[in-house]
Amino acid sequence: MVSLALAVTEGMLHFELSVAYEIFGSVPDGVPGPWYDVSVCGPDAVRVGRFRLEPDHGLDRLPHADTVIVPGWADVDVEPPAALVDAVRAAHEAGARVASLCTGAFVLAAAGLLDGRRATTHWAHTDVLAARHPAVEVDPDVLYVDNGSVLTSAGKAAALDLCLHLVRLDHGSAVANTAARRLVVPPHRAGGQAQFVTAPVPARDDHPLGALLPWVLERLDQPLTVEDLARRANMSARHLGRRFRAATGTTPLQWLLTQRIRRAQELLEATDHGVDAIAEATGMGTATTLRRHFNRTVGVPPDTYRRTFRARSAETAG
């Protein structure tokens, strides 16, 4: 079981704290095995927005956690408390994975954890972060950045994206998808970086694509084309493209490729099927085609992804 500590002090934003607690503090239905052992760590009682919070432990507990989450910092013009900065630095030095949500990146930067690393924060404050901490490579155009032991998210709702990304790393795509469905959010969103995110499936039954997309997901092993989708939806390929972009933010072909990659991830995690069999099951045709698209979008070859996922699963179970 992963021990996860939420670091809180006066001056935190309640939205990001609530997001993290909702995701890591509640086990989604049907998820087997251990979840997260969540604790809230802070100096005595603290006020978070309009709420008064009673921490479970002091900040000295952070170095004992496997993962530390630092929620958004309300006023970026005010330096975060030294006790918080020191505790976050000590946690990282002790081997913890440290993630910031929104403007929590300013805490990580103050602790020196972002020096020489790529990082992000709320778009309204990226210039401030870059000016105040010139050793940080600030990327304003992504939803989150994963440096392994140090992760940062962009603003507000991007905290959901990073938290679900952590669930995906610890428990796999299928569990992350289950958690996302419970929250009524997409498991991935478009963000223009290697985490390869996609837009949600329309939920309304009367939506023009409402019947098409589930139909496609049941046939990912087939060599479907845009023309096949247009014919099934009873509309022209051009009209389908417009409908698709309006509903999902992407093209039919890109959405279809995304679903094939996601299915491949799930099969790599949950089965011992070879890459050839998975290529056939996901409609990729050949192992070469699957490896090319998988490596381009996920960042590693399928075999490496499987080994890495299983190693992380073993660590989590232990």
C-alpha positions as protocol buffer text, in pm:
chain_id: "A"
residue {
  index: 1
  type: MET
  ca { x: 0 y: 0 z: 0 }
}
residue {
  index: 2
  type: VAL
  ca { x: 132 y: 343 z: -97 }
}
residue {
  index: 3
  type: SER
  ca { x: 147 y: 585 z: 195 }
}
residue {
  index: 4
  type: LEU
  ca { x: 45 y: 929 z: 71 }
}
residue {
  index: 5
  type: ALA
  ca { x: 72 y: 1254 z: 266 }
}
residue {
  index: 6
  type: LEU
  ca { x: -110 y: 1577 z: 185 }
}
residue {
  index: 7
  type: ALA
  ca { x: 100 y: 1871 z: 303 }
}
residue {
  index: 8
  type: VAL
  ca { x: -115 y: 2158 z: 434 }
}
residue {
  index: 9
  type: THR
  ca { x: -47 y: 2492 z: 600 }
}
residue {
  index: 10
  type: GLU
  ca { x: -220 y: 2828 z: 620 }
}
residue {
  index: 11
  type: GLY
  ca { x: -240 y: 2975 z: 270 }
}
residue {
  index: 12
  type: MET
  ca { x: -332 y: 2659 z: 79 }
}
residue {
  index: 13
  type: LEU
  ca { x: -610 y: 2644 z: -182 }
}
residue {
  index: 14
  type: HIS
  ca { x: -897 y: 2416 z: -83 }
}
residue {
  index: 15
  type: PHE
  ca { x: -991 y: 2303 z: -435 }
}
residue {
  index: 16
  type: GLU
  ca { x: -665 y: 2124 z: -510 }
}
residue {
  index: 17
  type: LEU
  ca { x: -655 y: 1975 z: -159 }
}
residue {
  index: 18
  type: SER
  ca { x: -1010 y: 1843 z: -203 }
}
residue {
  index: 19
  type: VAL
  ca { x: -928 y: 1696 z: -545 }
}
residue {
  index: 20
  type: ALA
  ca { x: -633 y: 1503 z: -406 }
}
residue {
  index: 21
  type: TYR
  ca { x: -824 y: 1376 z: -105 }
}
residue {
  index: 22
  type: GLU
  ca { x: -1121 y: 1270 z: -319 }
}
residue {
  index: 23
  type: ILE
  ca { x: -905 y: 1070 z: -558 }
}
residue {
  index: 24
  type: PHE
  ca { x: -657 y: 913 z: -316 }
}
residue {
  index: 25
  type: GLY
  ca { x: -882 y: 890 z: -12 }
}
residue {
  index: 26
  type: SER
  ca { x: -1171 y: 700 z: -173 }
}
residue {
  index: 27
  type: VAL
  ca { x: -1132 y: 349 z: -315 }
}
residue {
  index: 28
  type: PRO
  ca { x: -1324 y: 318 z: -646 }
}
residue {
  index: 29
  type: ASP
  ca { x: -1579 y: 37 z: -654 }
}
residue {
  index: 30
  type: GLY
  ca { x: -1445 y: -292 z: -780 }
}
residue {
  index: 31
  type: VAL
  ca { x: -1075 y: -207 z: -738 }
}
residue {
  index: 32
  type: PRO
  ca { x: -891 y: -510 z: -599 }
}
residue {
  index: 33
  type: GLY
  ca { x: -597 y: -495 z: -362 }
}
residue {
  index: 34
  type: PRO
  ca { x: -464 y: -209 z: -150 }
}
residue {
  index: 35
  type: TRP
  ca { x: -535 y: 154 z: -233 }
}
residue {
  index: 36
  type: TYR
  ca { x: -365 y: 451 z: -63 }
}
residue {
  index: 37
  type: ASP
  ca { x: -297 y: 513 z: 304 }
}
residue {
  index: 38
  type: VAL
  ca { x: -374 y: 886 z: 310 }
}
residue {
  index: 39
  type: SER
  ca { x: -282 y: 1125 z: 588 }
}
residue {
  index: 40
  type: VAL
  ca { x: -314 y: 1503 z: 614 }
}
residue {
  index: 41
  type: CYS
  ca { x: 2 y: 1662 z: 756 }
}
residue {
  index: 42
  type: GLY
  ca { x: 31 y: 2016 z: 886 }
}
residue {
  index: 43
  type: PRO
  ca { x: 111 y: 2236 z: 1185 }
}
residue {
  index: 44
  type: ASP
  ca { x: -184 y: 2207 z: 1424 }
}
residue {
  index: 45
  type: ALA
  ca { x: -523 y: 2327 z: 1296 }
}
residue {
  index: 46
  type: VAL
  ca { x: -503 y: 2530 z: 974 }
}
residue {
  index: 47
  type: ARG
  ca { x: -748 y: 2735 z: 774 }
}
residue {
  index: 48
  type: VAL
  ca { x: -777 y: 2634 z: 408 }
}
residue {
  index: 49
  type: GLY
  ca { x: -993 y: 2891 z: 229 }
}
residue {
  index: 50
  type: ARG
  ca { x: -1317 y: 2909 z: 429 }
}
residue {
  index: 51
  type: PHE
  ca { x: -1255 y: 2572 z: 594 }
}
residue {
  index: 52
  type: ARG
  ca { x: -1079 y: 2478 z: 916 }
}
residue {
  index: 53
  type: LEU
  ca { x: -873 y: 2160 z: 891 }
}
residue {
  index: 54
  type: GLU
  ca { x: -741 y: 1932 z: 1164 }
}
residue {
  index: 55
  type: PRO
  ca { x: -429 y: 1751 z: 1032 }
}
residue {
  index: 56
  type: ASP
  ca { x: -362 y: 1388 z: 1125 }
}
residue {
  index: 57
  type: HIS
  ca { x: 10 y: 1448 z: 1176 }
}
residue {
  index: 58
  type: GLY
  ca { x: 268 y: 1722 z: 1180 }
}
residue {
  index: 59
  type: LEU
  ca { x: 486 y: 1815 z: 884 }
}
residue {
  index: 60
  type: ASP
  ca { x: 761 y: 1597 z: 1028 }
}
residue {
  index: 61
  type: ARG
  ca { x: 564 y: 1298 z: 899 }
}
residue {
  index: 62
  type: LEU
  ca { x: 627 y: 1390 z: 533 }
}
residue {
  index: 63
  type: PRO
  ca { x: 967 y: 1215 z: 506 }
}
residue {
  index: 64
  type: HIS
  ca { x: 798 y: 888 z: 607 }
}
residue {
  index: 65
  type: ALA
  ca { x: 552 y: 892 z: 314 }
}
residue {
  index: 66
  type: ASP
  ca { x: 599 y: 724 z: -23 }
}
residue {
  index: 67
  type: THR
  ca { x: 424 y: 1012 z: -200 }
}
residue {
  index: 68
  type: VAL
  ca { x: 378 y: 1373 z: -90 }
}
residue {
  index: 69
  type: ILE
  ca { x: 117 y: 1600 z: -249 }
}
residue {
  index: 70
  type: VAL
  ca { x: 153 y: 1978 z: -217 }
}
residue {
  index: 71
  type: PRO
  ca { x: -176 y: 2155 z: -303 }
}
residue {
  index: 72
  type: GLY
  ca { x: -200 y: 2502 z: -455 }
}
residue {
  index: 73
  type: TRP
  ca { x: -44 y: 2798 z: -278 }
}
residue {
  index: 74
  type: ALA
  ca { x: -296 y: 3082 z: -259 }
}
residue {
  index: 75
  type: ASP
  ca { x: -71 y: 3390 z: -286 }
}
residue {
  index: 76
  type: VAL
  ca { x: 235 y: 3341 z: -502 }
}
residue {
  index: 77
  type: ASP
  ca { x: 367 y: 3680 z: -390 }
}
residue {
  index: 78
  type: VAL
  ca { x: 406 y: 3543 z: -36 }
}
residue {
  index: 79
  type: GLU
  ca { x: 691 y: 3304 z: 35 }
}
residue {
  index: 80
  type: PRO
  ca { x: 568 y: 2966 z: 161 }
}
residue {
  index: 81
  type: PRO
  ca { x: 649 y: 2886 z: 526 }
}
residue {
  index: 82
  type: ALA
  ca { x: 1003 y: 2766 z: 585 }
}
residue {
  index: 83
  type: ALA
  ca { x: 872 y: 2469 z: 785 }
}
residue {
  index: 84
  type: LEU
  ca { x: 671 y: 2349 z: 484 }
}
residue {
  index: 85
  type: VAL
  ca { x: 958 y: 2403 z: 240 }
}
residue {
  index: 86
  type: ASP
  ca { x: 1204 y: 2220 z: 466 }
}
residue {
  index: 87
  type: ALA
  ca { x: 963 y: 1928 z: 522 }
}
residue {
  index: 88
  type: VAL
  ca { x: 899 y: 1888 z: 148 }
}
residue {
  index: 89
  type: ARG
  ca { x: 1274 y: 1896 z: 77 }
}
residue {
  index: 90
  type: ALA
  ca { x: 1339 y: 1641 z: 354 }
}
residue {
  index: 91
  type: ALA
  ca { x: 1067 y: 1412 z: 213 }
}
residue {
  index: 92
  type: HIS
  ca { x: 1227 y: 1415 z: -131 }
}
residue {
  index: 93
  type: GLU
  ca { x: 1572 y: 1352 z: 14 }
}
residue {
  index: 94
  type: ALA
  ca { x: 1424 y: 1055 z: 202 }
}
residue {
  index: 95
  type: GLY
  ca { x: 1307 y: 906 z: -128 }
}
residue {
  index: 96
  type: ALA
  ca { x: 946 y: 1025 z: -149 }
}
residue {
  index: 97
  type: ARG
  ca { x: 778 y: 1104 z: -479 }
}
residue {
  index: 98
  type: VAL
  ca { x: 671 y: 1470 z: -451 }
}
residue {
  index: 99
  type: ALA
  ca { x: 392 y: 1621 z: -662 }
}
residue {
  index: 100
  type: SER
  ca { x: 258 y: 1976 z: -664 }
}
residue {
  index: 101
  type: LEU
  ca { x: -87 y: 2082 z: -778 }
}
residue {
  index: 102
  type: CYS
  ca { x: -138 y: 2419 z: -945 }
}
residue {
  index: 103
  type: THR
  ca { x: 67 y: 2686 z: -763 }
}
residue {
  index: 104
  type: GLY
  ca { x: 205 y: 2428 z: -522 }
}
residue {
  index: 105
  type: ALA
  ca { x: 495 y: 2436 z: -768 }
}
residue {
  index: 106
  type: PHE
  ca { x: 616 y: 2748 z: -589 }
}
residue {
  index: 107
  type: VAL
  ca { x: 670 y: 2539 z: -276 }
}
residue {
  index: 108
  type: LEU
  ca { x: 869 y: 2278 z: -469 }
}
residue {
  index: 109
  type: ALA
  ca { x: 1071 y: 2552 z: -638 }
}
residue {
  index: 110
  type: ALA
  ca { x: 1148 y: 2713 z: -302 }
}
residue {
  index: 111
  type: ALA
  ca { x: 1270 y: 2372 z: -182 }
}
residue {
  index: 112
  type: GLY
  ca { x: 1505 y: 2349 z: -481 }
}
residue {
  index: 113
  type: LEU
  ca { x: 1331 y: 2041 z: -618 }
}
residue {
  index: 114
  type: LEU
  ca { x: 1262 y: 2199 z: -958 }
}
residue {
  index: 115
  type: ASP
  ca { x: 1614 y: 2329 z: -1027 }
}
residue {
  index: 116
  type: GLY
  ca { x: 1730 y: 2195 z: -1361 }
}
residue {
  index: 117
  type: ARG
  ca { x: 1394 y: 2029 z: -1419 }
}
residue {
  index: 118
  type: ARG
  ca { x: 1100 y: 2098 z: -1646 }
}
residue {
  index: 119
  type: ALA
  ca { x: 791 y: 2207 z: -1452 }
}
residue {
  index: 120
  type: THR
  ca { x: 456 y: 2376 z: -1489 }
}
residue {
  index: 121
  type: THR
  ca { x: 202 y: 2565 z: -1283 }
}
residue {
  index: 122
  type: HIS
  ca { x: -115 y: 2769 z: -1340 }
}
residue {
  index: 123
  type: TRP
  ca { x: -82 y: 2957 z: -1669 }
}
residue {
  index: 124
  type: ALA
  ca { x: -142 y: 3290 z: -1493 }
}
residue {
  index: 125
  type: HIS
  ca { x: 173 y: 3241 z: -1283 }
}
residue {
  index: 126
  type: THR
  ca { x: 420 y: 3069 z: -1515 }
}
residue {
  index: 127
  type: ASP
  ca { x: 605 y: 3396 z: -1588 }
}
residue {
  index: 128
  type: VAL
  ca { x: 636 y: 3465 z: -1215 }
}
residue {
  index: 129
  type: LEU
  ca { x: 769 y: 3115 z: -1146 }
}
residue {
  index: 130
  type: ALA
  ca { x: 1024 y: 3146 z: -1428 }
}
residue {
  index: 131
  type: ALA
  ca { x: 1141 y: 3491 z: -1315 }
}
residue {
  index: 132
  type: ARG
  ca { x: 1168 y: 3398 z: -948 }
}
residue {
  index: 133
  type: HIS
  ca { x: 1335 y: 3062 z: -1011 }
}
residue {
  index: 134
  type: PRO
  ca { x: 1547 y: 3093 z: -1329 }
}
residue {
  index: 135
  type: ALA
  ca { x: 1698 y: 2746 z: -1276 }
}
residue {
  index: 136
  type: VAL
  ca { x: 1355 y: 2595 z: -1346 }
}
residue {
  index: 137
  type: GLU
  ca { x: 1253 y: 2515 z: -1705 }
}
residue {
  index: 138
  type: VAL
  ca { x: 892 y: 2636 z: -1691 }
}
residue {
  index: 139
  type: ASP
  ca { x: 657 y: 2492 z: -1954 }
}
residue {
  index: 140
  type: PRO
  ca { x: 329 y: 2687 z: -1970 }
}
residue {
  index: 141
  type: ASP
  ca { x: 165 y: 2469 z: -2235 }
}
residue {
  index: 142
  type: VAL
  ca { x: 111 y: 2132 z: -2064 }
}
residue {
  index: 143
  type: LEU
  ca { x: -132 y: 1986 z: -1813 }
}
residue {
  index: 144
  type: TYR
  ca { x: 140 y: 1827 z: -1604 }
}
residue {
  index: 145
  type: VAL
  ca { x: 506 y: 1731 z: -1607 }
}
residue {
  index: 146
  type: ASP
  ca { x: 639 y: 1399 z: -1477 }
}
residue {
  index: 147
  type: ASN
  ca { x: 1008 y: 1398 z: -1386 }
}
residue {
  index: 148
  type: GLY
  ca { x: 986 y: 1068 z: -1204 }
}
residue {
  index: 149
  type: SER
  ca { x: 1032 y: 1163 z: -841 }
}
residue {
  index: 150
  type: VAL
  ca { x: 908 y: 1520 z: -892 }
}
residue {
  index: 151
  type: LEU
  ca { x: 582 y: 1606 z: -1067 }
}
residue {
  index: 152
  type: THR
  ca { x: 396 y: 1933 z: -1122 }
}
residue {
  index: 153
  type: SER
  ca { x: 52 y: 2012 z: -1259 }
}
residue {
  index: 154
  type: ALA
  ca { x: -94 y: 2315 z: -1428 }
}
residue {
  index: 155
  type: GLY
  ca { x: -382 y: 2505 z: -1270 }
}
residue {
  index: 156
  type: LYS
  ca { x: -710 y: 2398 z: -1113 }
}
residue {
  index: 157
  type: ALA
  ca { x: -867 y: 2109 z: -1309 }
}
residue {
  index: 158
  type: ALA
  ca { x: -521 y: 1995 z: -1423 }
}
residue {
  index: 159
  type: ALA
  ca { x: -478 y: 1874 z: -1066 }
}
residue {
  index: 160
  type: LEU
  ca { x: -726 y: 1599 z: -1158 }
}
residue {
  index: 161
  type: ASP
  ca { x: -514 y: 1504 z: -1457 }
}
residue {
  index: 162
  type: LEU
  ca { x: -198 y: 1469 z: -1250 }
}
residue {
  index: 163
  type: CYS
  ca { x: -371 y: 1278 z: -969 }
}
residue {
  index: 164
  type: LEU
  ca { x: -522 y: 1034 z: -1219 }
}
residue {
  index: 165
  type: HIS
  ca { x: -178 y: 1003 z: -1380 }
}
residue {
  index: 166
  type: LEU
  ca { x: -37 y: 897 z: -1042 }
}
residue {
  index: 167
  type: VAL
  ca { x: -316 y: 640 z: -1004 }
}
residue {
  index: 168
  type: ARG
  ca { x: -233 y: 513 z: -1352 }
}
residue {
  index: 169
  type: LEU
  ca { x: 135 y: 476 z: -1259 }
}
residue {
  index: 170
  type: ASP
  ca { x: 56 y: 295 z: -935 }
}
residue {
  index: 171
  type: HIS
  ca { x: -243 y: 83 z: -1036 }
}
residue {
  index: 172
  type: GLY
  ca { x: -263 y: 79 z: -1416 }
}
residue {
  index: 173
  type: SER
  ca { x: -487 y: 227 z: -1684 }
}
residue {
  index: 174
  type: ALA
  ca { x: -794 y: 17 z: -1606 }
}
residue {
  index: 175
  type: VAL
  ca { x: -805 y: 130 z: -1242 }
}
residue {
  index: 176
  type: ALA
  ca { x: -738 y: 493 z: -1339 }
}
residue {
  index: 177
  type: ASN
  ca { x: -1026 y: 472 z: -1586 }
}
residue {
  index: 178
  type: THR
  ca { x: -1252 y: 338 z: -1311 }
}
residue {
  index: 179
  type: ALA
  ca { x: -1152 y: 625 z: -1083 }
}
residue {
  index: 180
  type: ALA
  ca { x: -1217 y: 875 z: -1363 }
}
residue {
  index: 181
  type: ARG
  ca { x: -1563 y: 734 z: -1432 }
}
residue {
  index: 182
  type: ARG
  ca { x: -1654 y: 767 z: -1065 }
}
residue {
  index: 183
  type: LEU
  ca { x: -1551 y: 1133 z: -1081 }
}
residue {
  index: 184
  type: VAL
  ca { x: -1738 y: 1181 z: -1411 }
}
residue {
  index: 185
  type: VAL
  ca { x: -1426 y: 1311 z: -1583 }
}
residue {
  index: 186
  type: PRO
  ca { x: -1222 y: 1184 z: -1879 }
}
residue {
  index: 187
  type: PRO
  ca { x: -928 y: 963 z: -1782 }
}
residue {
  index: 188
  type: HIS
  ca { x: -711 y: 1171 z: -2017 }
}
residue {
  index: 189
  type: ARG
  ca { x: -739 y: 1519 z: -2165 }
}
residue {
  index: 190
  type: ALA
  ca { x: -568 y: 1685 z: -2457 }
}
residue {
  index: 191
  type: GLY
  ca { x: -248 y: 1844 z: -2331 }
}
residue {
  index: 192
  type: GLY
  ca { x: 11 y: 1828 z: -2604 }
}
residue {
  index: 193
  type: GLN
  ca { x: 272 y: 1623 z: -2422 }
}
residue {
  index: 194
  type: ALA
  ca { x: 381 y: 1260 z: -2396 }
}
residue {
  index: 195
  type: GLN
  ca { x: 120 y: 1155 z: -2143 }
}
residue {
  index: 196
  type: PHE
  ca { x: -103 y: 1143 z: -2454 }
}
residue {
  index: 197
  type: VAL
  ca { x: -437 y: 1253 z: -2331 }
}
residue {
  index: 198
  type: THR
  ca { x: -771 y: 1248 z: -2506 }
}
residue {
  index: 199
  type: ALA
  ca { x: -1112 y: 1406 z: -2470 }
}
residue {
  index: 200
  type: PRO
  ca { x: -1417 y: 1245 z: -2312 }
}
residue {
  index: 201
  type: VAL
  ca { x: -1679 y: 1040 z: -2490 }
}
residue {
  index: 202
  type: PRO
  ca { x: -2010 y: 1228 z: -2517 }
}
residue {
  index: 203
  type: ALA
  ca { x: -2235 y: 1112 z: -2236 }
}
residue {
  index: 204
  type: ARG
  ca { x: -2576 y: 1216 z: -2369 }
}
residue {
  index: 205
  type: ASP
  ca { x: -2771 y: 932 z: -2524 }
}
residue {
  index: 206
  type: ASP
  ca { x: -2915 y: 1166 z: -2788 }
}
residue {
  index: 207
  type: HIS
  ca { x: -2576 y: 1299 z: -2899 }
}
residue {
  index: 208
  type: PRO
  ca { x: -2503 y: 1219 z: -3266 }
}
residue {
  index: 209
  type: LEU
  ca { x: -2194 y: 1024 z: -3157 }
}
residue {
  index: 210
  type: GLY
  ca { x: -2352 y: 875 z: -2845 }
}
residue {
  index: 211
  type: ALA
  ca { x: -2416 y: 537 z: -3008 }
}
residue {
  index: 212
  type: LEU
  ca { x: -2116 y: 539 z: -3243 }
}
residue {
  index: 213
  type: LEU
  ca { x: -1831 y: 560 z: -2994 }
}
residue {
  index: 214
  type: PRO
  ca { x: -1936 y: 263 z: -2775 }
}
residue {
  index: 215
  type: TRP
  ca { x: -1986 y: 68 z: -3099 }
}
residue {
  index: 216
  type: VAL
  ca { x: -1628 y: 148 z: -3199 }
}
residue {
  index: 217
  type: LEU
  ca { x: -1487 y: 54 z: -2858 }
}
residue {
  index: 218
  type: GLU
  ca { x: -1641 y: -292 z: -2895 }
}
residue {
  index: 219
  type: ARG
  ca { x: -1464 y: -338 z: -3231 }
}
residue {
  index: 220
  type: LEU
  ca { x: -1111 y: -211 z: -3175 }
}
residue {
  index: 221
  type: ASP
  ca { x: -976 y: -542 z: -3303 }
}
residue {
  index: 222
  type: GLN
  ca { x: -1116 y: -461 z: -3646 }
}
residue {
  index: 223
  type: PRO
  ca { x: -942 y: -243 z: -3910 }
}
residue {
  index: 224
  type: LEU
  ca { x: -1195 y: 38 z: -3886 }
}
residue {
  index: 225
  type: THR
  ca { x: -1155 y: 347 z: -4102 }
}
residue {
  index: 226
  type: VAL
  ca { x: -1306 y: 695 z: -4087 }
}
residue {
  index: 227
  type: GLU
  ca { x: -1534 y: 591 z: -4372 }
}
residue {
  index: 228
  type: ASP
  ca { x: -1655 y: 295 z: -4163 }
}
residue {
  index: 229
  type: LEU
  ca { x: -1738 y: 528 z: -3875 }
}
residue {
  index: 230
  type: ALA
  ca { x: -1915 y: 776 z: -4104 }
}
residue {
  index: 231
  type: ARG
  ca { x: -2121 y: 499 z: -4260 }
}
residue {
  index: 232
  type: ARG
  ca { x: -2219 y: 367 z: -3917 }
}
residue {
  index: 233
  type: ALA
  ca { x: -2317 y: 718 z: -3805 }
}
residue {
  index: 234
  type: ASN
  ca { x: -2510 y: 773 z: -4128 }
}
residue {
  index: 235
  type: MET
  ca { x: -2327 y: 1092 z: -4216 }
}
residue {
  index: 236
  type: SER
  ca { x: -2051 y: 1202 z: -4451 }
}
residue {
  index: 237
  type: ALA
  ca { x: -1687 y: 1172 z: -4346 }
}
residue {
  index: 238
  type: ARG
  ca { x: -1656 y: 1552 z: -4348 }
}
residue {
  index: 239
  type: HIS
  ca { x: -1965 y: 1598 z: -4131 }
}
residue {
  index: 240
  type: LEU
  ca { x: -1841 y: 1325 z: -3896 }
}
residue {
  index: 241
  type: GLY
  ca { x: -1511 y: 1508 z: -3863 }
}
residue {
  index: 242
  type: ARG
  ca { x: -1686 y: 1830 z: -3763 }
}
residue {
  index: 243
  type: ARG
  ca { x: -1906 y: 1647 z: -3511 }
}
residue {
  index: 244
  type: PHE
  ca { x: -1606 y: 1463 z: -3370 }
}
residue {
  index: 245
  type: ARG
  ca { x: -1396 y: 1773 z: -3321 }
}
residue {
  index: 246
  type: ALA
  ca { x: -1685 y: 1958 z: -3155 }
}
residue {
  index: 247
  type: ALA
  ca { x: -1751 y: 1670 z: -2916 }
}
residue {
  index: 248
  type: THR
  ca { x: -1402 y: 1541 z: -2839 }
}
residue {
  index: 249
  type: GLY
  ca { x: -1160 y: 1811 z: -2950 }
}
residue {
  index: 250
  type: THR
  ca { x: -982 y: 1577 z: -3190 }
}
residue {
  index: 251
  type: THR
  ca { x: -1026 y: 1400 z: -3524 }
}
residue {
  index: 252
  type: PRO
  ca { x: -1193 y: 1059 z: -3570 }
}
residue {
  index: 253
  type: LEU
  ca { x: -864 y: 900 z: -3677 }
}
residue {
  index: 254
  type: GLN
  ca { x: -671 y: 1040 z: -3381 }
}
residue {
  index: 255
  type: TRP
  ca { x: -944 y: 937 z: -3137 }
}
residue {
  index: 256
  type: LEU
  ca { x: -946 y: 585 z: -3283 }
}
residue {
  index: 257
  type: LEU
  ca { x: -568 y: 557 z: -3253 }
}
residue {
  index: 258
  type: THR
  ca { x: -587 y: 677 z: -2893 }
}
residue {
  index: 259
  type: GLN
  ca { x: -841 y: 410 z: -2805 }
}
residue {
  index: 260
  type: ARG
  ca { x: -624 y: 142 z: -2964 }
}
residue {
  index: 261
  type: ILE
  ca { x: -323 y: 254 z: -2761 }
}
residue {
  index: 262
  type: ARG
  ca { x: -527 y: 263 z: -2441 }
}
residue {
  index: 263
  type: ARG
  ca { x: -656 y: -90 z: -2506 }
}
residue {
  index: 264
  type: ALA
  ca { x: -298 y: -205 z: -2567 }
}
residue {
  index: 265
  type: GLN
  ca { x: -194 y: -57 z: -2232 }
}
residue {
  index: 266
  type: GLU
  ca { x: -471 y: -245 z: -2054 }
}
residue {
  index: 267
  type: LEU
  ca { x: -377 y: -573 z: -2224 }
}
residue {
  index: 268
  type: LEU
  ca { x: -9 y: -525 z: -2141 }
}
residue {
  index: 269
  type: GLU
  ca { x: -102 y: -467 z: -1779 }
}
residue {
  index: 270
  type: ALA
  ca { x: -360 y: -742 z: -1732 }
}
residue {
  index: 271
  type: THR
  ca { x: -249 y: -1026 z: -1963 }
}
residue {
  index: 272
  type: ASP
  ca { x: 61 y: -1217 z: -2071 }
}
residue {
  index: 273
  type: HIS
  ca { x: -28 y: -1186 z: -2440 }
}
residue {
  index: 274
  type: GLY
  ca { x: 263 y: -1122 z: -2672 }
}
residue {
  index: 275
  type: VAL
  ca { x: 298 y: -801 z: -2870 }
}
residue {
  index: 276
  type: ASP
  ca { x: 180 y: -974 z: -3188 }
}
residue {
  index: 277
  type: ALA
  ca { x: -142 y: -1089 z: -3020 }
}
residue {
  index: 278
  type: ILE
  ca { x: -202 y: -746 z: -2868 }
}
residue {
  index: 279
  type: ALA
  ca { x: -143 y: -581 z: -3206 }
}
residue {
  index: 280
  type: GLU
  ca { x: -413 y: -805 z: -3351 }
}
residue {
  index: 281
  type: ALA
  ca { x: -651 y: -747 z: -3058 }
}
residue {
  index: 282
  type: THR
  ca { x: -620 y: -369 z: -3091 }
}
residue {
  index: 283
  type: GLY
  ca { x: -655 y: -351 z: -3469 }
}
residue {
  index: 284
  type: MET
  ca { x: -294 y: -240 z: -3518 }
}
residue {
  index: 285
  type: GLY
  ca { x: -230 y: -529 z: -3755 }
}
residue {
  index: 286
  type: THR
  ca { x: 136 y: -597 z: -3684 }
}
residue {
  index: 287
  type: ALA
  ca { x: 370 y: -579 z: -3388 }
}
residue {
  index: 288
  type: THR
  ca { x: 584 y: -330 z: -3579 }
}
residue {
  index: 289
  type: THR
  ca { x: 292 y: -91 z: -3622 }
}
residue {
  index: 290
  type: LEU
  ca { x: 193 y: -125 z: -3257 }
}
residue {
  index: 291
  type: ARG
  ca { x: 549 y: -65 z: -3137 }
}
residue {
  index: 292
  type: ARG
  ca { x: 584 y: 245 z: -3354 }
}
residue {
  index: 293
  type: HIS
  ca { x: 261 y: 411 z: -3239 }
}
residue {
  index: 294
  type: PHE
  ca { x: 297 y: 295 z: -2878 }
}
residue {
  index: 295
  type: ASN
  ca { x: 652 y: 426 z: -2847 }
}
residue {
  index: 296
  type: ARG
  ca { x: 557 y: 757 z: -3011 }
}
residue {
  index: 297
  type: THR
  ca { x: 261 y: 822 z: -2782 }
}
residue {
  index: 298
  type: VAL
  ca { x: 349 y: 656 z: -2451 }
}
residue {
  index: 299
  type: GLY
  ca { x: 722 y: 721 z: -2471 }
}
residue {
  index: 300
  type: VAL
  ca { x: 845 y: 363 z: -2422 }
}
residue {
  index: 301
  type: PRO
  ca { x: 812 y: 33 z: -2615 }
}
residue {
  index: 302
  type: PRO
  ca { x: 530 y: -205 z: -2517 }
}
residue {
  index: 303
  type: ASP
  ca { x: 763 y: -459 z: -2350 }
}
residue {
  index: 304
  type: THR
  ca { x: 925 y: -186 z: -2139 }
}
residue {
  index: 305
  type: TYR
  ca { x: 583 y: -53 z: -2042 }
}
residue {
  index: 306
  type: ARG
  ca { x: 476 y: -399 z: -1923 }
}
residue {
  index: 307
  type: ARG
  ca { x: 793 y: -453 z: -1718 }
}
residue {
  index: 308
  type: THR
  ca { x: 771 y: -109 z: -1563 }
}
residue {
  index: 309
  type: PHE
  ca { x: 404 y: -147 z: -1476 }
}
residue {
  index: 310
  type: ARG
  ca { x: 455 y: -487 z: -1316 }
}
residue {
  index: 311
  type: ALA
  ca { x: 755 y: -366 z: -1117 }
}
residue {
  index: 312
  type: ARG
  ca { x: 550 y: -74 z: -984 }
}
residue {
  index: 313
  type: SER
  ca { x: 257 y: -306 z: -906 }
}
residue {
  index: 314
  type: ALA
  ca { x: 489 y: -534 z: -709 }
}
residue {
  index: 315
  type: GLU
  ca { x: 626 y: -238 z: -513 }
}
residue {
  index: 316
  type: THR
  ca { x: 273 y: -113 z: -441 }
}
residue {
  index: 317
  type: ALA
  ca { x: 153 y: -456 z: -327 }
}
residue {
  index: 318
  type: GLY
  ca { x: 456 y: -490 z: -104 }
}
